[in-house]
Amino acid sequence: MGSSNIVQSFSHAITGILDAIADERNLRIHFLIGTTVIALSLFLNLSKEEILWLSFAVFSVIGAELLNTLIEELMDFYSEKVDMRIKRIKDIAAGIVLWYSLFSIVVGVIVLGRALFKWHSLIGTVFGLGFLLSFPVMFLIRRTVRGGK
């Protein structure tokens, strides 16, 4: 199963990415959004740092989605039975994608908001703070509803 040269290694990696894109709707959506953002950045007056942040955000979300796909595939391979431990693993993997997606939204609001709408970067900071604060609030609400669990 190992690759004997670097060309084969890249070929296997590219095949894995293309297979995941073919099979996973969310990955296709992330690729479409990411491609649109990167293409849009070519036509805006962005600094090198802003382009780097946008690229990092796009590649992070796609990487997280690939990791999520891998984890789901492994868990399905391990067992197709309903198992709460597997559900928890899959939920956490999906949470990774959500987390990086929220990060990307904040980066997009800061960088693209300034370039397209002349927004102050504080708007993106408020978005980020809102996302960060929403999770402890959701945790407390969930804990209250579940009776301390």
Secondary structure by P-SEA (a helix, b strand, c coil): cccccaaaaaaaaaaaaaaaaaccaaaaaaaaaaaaaaaaaaaccccaaaaaaaaaaaaaaaaaaaaaaaaaaaaaaacccccaaaaaaaaaaaaaaaaaaaaaaaaaaaaaaaacccccaaaaaaaaaaaaaaaaaaaaaaaaaaccc
